Amino acid sequence: MVKNILIIILITVLILLVYQLFFNHPPTKIVKMDLKGKTYQLEIAKTIPQQAKGLMNRTSLCQNCGMIFVFGLELPQAFWMKNTLIPLDIIFLDKNGKIINIVTATPQSAVSDNQLRLYRSTAPAKFVIELNAGDATKLSLVPDNIIDIPSL
């Protein structure tokens, strides 16, 4: 009897975990962040579904807008442009907000998933910011700059 109860509890926990990871889509939150004196409105991508979707299928991104990805652990990160229709600057940051590297990614609409280019951090990253392509240059962002990351 105790064994059956433990199995039921384990199955319930697993169902709740799968729901939270893959099916729970909380409303997107936005944070205002100062990037070298300009205020940007960044959508926060913290959950796996939010991070997987990113900025896919958007035909535009407003001026001074973007997305910040918040990862649980500081690890090497890799991004691709699957179903992403607009060019983006991808800014990789460490846990202290120090810019590791910046890449400009372009849409690859006629490429199969296994041929999509991967844009990688050159060191472990805790945060990634995506902006309209060219914004990082306009803001004079370079590796080793520090971006103040609010509590997310």
C-alpha positions as CSV (number, residue, x, y, z in Angstrom):
1,M,0.0,0.0,0.0
2,V,2.8,2.4,0.9
3,K,4.6,1.5,-2.3
4,N,1.5,2.4,-4.3
5,I,1.1,5.8,-2.6
6,L,4.8,6.6,-3.2
7,I,4.3,5.7,-6.9
8,I,1.2,8.0,-7.2
9,I,3.1,10.8,-5.5
10,L,6.1,10.4,-7.8
11,I,3.9,10.4,-10.9
12,T,2.1,13.5,-9.7
13,V,5.3,15.3,-9.1
14,L,6.6,14.3,-12.6
15,I,3.3,15.5,-14.2
16,L,3.6,18.9,-12.4
17,L,7.2,19.2,-13.4
18,V,6.5,18.5,-17.0
19,Y,3.6,21.0,-16.9
20,Q,5.7,23.7,-15.4
21,L,8.6,23.2,-17.8
22,F,6.7,22.8,-21.1
23,F,3.0,24.0,-20.8
24,N,2.9,26.8,-18.3
25,H,3.2,30.0,-20.3
26,P,3.1,32.9,-17.8
27,P,2.6,36.3,-19.3
28,T,5.7,37.9,-20.7
29,K,7.2,40.4,-18.3
30,I,9.2,43.5,-19.4
31,V,12.1,45.1,-17.7
32,K,13.4,48.6,-18.5
33,M,17.2,48.5,-18.6
34,D,19.8,51.2,-19.2
35,L,22.3,50.3,-21.9
36,K,25.0,52.9,-22.2
37,G,22.6,55.7,-21.4
38,K,19.6,54.5,-23.5
39,T,16.6,52.9,-21.9
40,Y,15.6,49.6,-23.5
41,Q,12.4,47.6,-22.8
42,L,13.4,44.0,-22.7
43,E,11.1,41.1,-22.6
44,I,12.2,38.6,-20.0
45,A,12.7,35.0,-21.1
46,K,13.2,32.8,-18.0
47,T,11.2,29.7,-18.7
48,I,12.1,27.0,-21.1
49,P,9.2,27.7,-23.4
50,Q,9.9,31.5,-23.4
51,Q,13.6,30.8,-24.2
52,A,12.8,28.3,-26.9
53,K,10.4,30.7,-28.6
54,G,12.6,33.8,-28.2
55,L,11.9,36.3,-30.9
56,M,10.7,33.7,-33.4
57,N,8.2,34.7,-36.1
58,R,8.3,38.4,-35.5
59,T,8.6,40.6,-38.5
60,S,9.9,43.6,-36.6
61,L,11.2,44.7,-33.2
62,C,10.4,48.2,-32.0
63,Q,13.2,50.7,-31.5
64,N,14.9,50.3,-28.1
65,C,13.3,46.9,-27.5
66,G,14.7,43.5,-27.2
67,M,14.7,40.3,-25.0
68,I,16.8,39.2,-22.1
69,F,17.3,35.5,-21.5
70,V,18.0,34.6,-17.9
71,F,19.5,31.2,-17.4
72,G,19.6,29.3,-14.1
73,L,23.3,28.5,-14.4
74,E,26.2,30.2,-16.0
75,L,27.1,27.9,-18.9
76,P,28.3,28.2,-22.4
77,Q,25.3,29.3,-24.5
78,A,24.4,28.8,-28.1
79,F,21.7,30.4,-30.1
80,W,20.3,29.9,-33.6
81,M,17.9,31.8,-35.8
82,K,15.3,29.2,-36.3
83,N,12.1,30.9,-37.6
84,T,13.7,34.3,-36.7
85,L,12.8,36.8,-39.4
86,I,14.8,39.8,-38.3
87,P,18.6,40.3,-37.9
88,L,19.7,40.6,-34.2
89,D,22.6,41.5,-32.1
90,I,23.2,38.7,-29.5
91,I,25.0,39.9,-26.5
92,F,26.4,37.3,-24.1
93,L,27.0,38.3,-20.5
94,D,28.4,36.6,-17.4
95,K,26.7,36.5,-14.0
96,N,28.1,40.0,-13.2
97,G,26.7,41.6,-16.3
98,K,30.1,41.7,-18.0
99,I,29.8,41.4,-21.8
100,I,31.6,38.3,-22.9
101,N,31.1,38.6,-26.7
102,I,28.7,40.1,-29.2
103,V,27.6,38.6,-32.5
104,T,25.2,39.8,-35.2
105,A,22.9,37.0,-36.4
106,T,21.0,37.1,-39.7
107,P,17.9,35.2,-40.6
108,Q,18.4,31.8,-42.4
109,S,14.9,31.1,-43.8
110,A,15.9,28.5,-46.5
111,V,18.1,26.4,-44.3
112,S,17.1,23.1,-42.5
113,D,17.4,22.9,-38.8
114,N,20.6,20.9,-38.8
115,Q,22.3,23.4,-41.1
116,L,21.4,26.5,-39.0
117,R,24.4,28.5,-37.8
118,L,25.0,28.5,-34.1
119,Y,26.0,31.7,-32.4
120,R,28.0,30.8,-29.3
121,S,29.3,32.5,-26.2
122,T,33.1,32.4,-25.9
123,A,32.8,31.8,-22.2
124,P,30.0,30.7,-19.8
125,A,27.1,33.1,-19.8
126,K,24.2,33.7,-17.4
127,F,22.4,36.3,-19.5
128,V,21.9,36.9,-23.2
129,I,20.4,40.1,-24.6
130,E,19.0,40.2,-28.1
131,L,18.5,43.7,-29.8
132,N,17.9,44.9,-33.3
133,A,21.0,44.3,-35.4
134,G,23.3,47.3,-35.3
135,D,22.2,48.5,-31.8
136,A,25.3,47.1,-30.1
137,T,27.5,49.2,-32.4
138,K,25.3,52.3,-32.0
139,L,25.6,51.9,-28.3
140,S,29.4,51.3,-28.5
141,L,29.0,48.1,-26.6
142,V,32.2,46.0,-26.5
143,P,33.4,43.0,-24.5
144,D,34.3,43.7,-20.9
145,N,31.7,46.5,-20.7
146,I,29.4,46.0,-17.6
147,I,25.7,46.1,-18.0
148,D,23.7,46.6,-14.7
149,I,21.3,43.6,-14.6
150,P,18.4,44.2,-12.3
151,S,16.9,41.5,-10.2
152,L,15.0,39.3,-12.6
